[in-house]
Amino acid sequence: MPEIITQAKSRQGTATDKEGKYLTFALANEEYGLEILKVREIIGYIDVTALPQTPPYVKGVINLRGQVIPVIDLRAKFGMETSEVTDETCIIVVEITQSGRKFNTGIVVDRVQEVLDIDGQDIEEAPQFGASVNTDFILGMGKVGQSVKILLDINKVLACDALQGLAHTAEAVPATADGTERKEKDSKERERRCEK
């Protein structure tokens, strides 16, 4: 009996830890949420400079007020069909932590919706589909009225060696007015990484 009570309390504790404000957004017909504390800003879609030899979900980099940040196509990352850019397409700039370091990354979404305050009692654990399906990147399932929002752990969504290397490269080289120095140094850095 005490074991059952302990398990119930631990489940309540984890749900309470996840309660808070979430920025919700859409990809196709699915609705997702991000912890608002991870969101740095939301910008309209701007031109992205593509980079060679990066995974298909890495759109490239943007120069955001002098800071060069990588941009990820979240549709491609989730294995969805990519879509045309519309007036509602946005880039959400999020702060993620990888290997103890914090850096900003942009994620492309179809449209931003609203900020919701979701109670811990309205957040359930991600469903388990067996060993063949990884749901570690899902923080929980937020029940809002009759709909369900997939709450993402953005650190786990964006965890990847390629992205980490890209962010370190972007940090190391300041953006120049014409971009020539940056492209030259980026090219040398990619060559060094490929040789390893």
Secondary structure, DSSP 8 states (H G I E B T S, - for coil): -HHHHHHHHHHHHHHHHH-EEEEEEEETTEEEEEEGGGEEEEEE----B--TTS-TTEEEEEEETTEEEEEEEHHHHTT-------TT-EEEEEEEEETTEEEEEEEEESEEEEEEEE-GGGEE------TTS--TTEEEEEEETTEEEEEE-HHHHT--HHHHHHHHHHHHS---SSSHHHHHHHHHHHHHHHH-
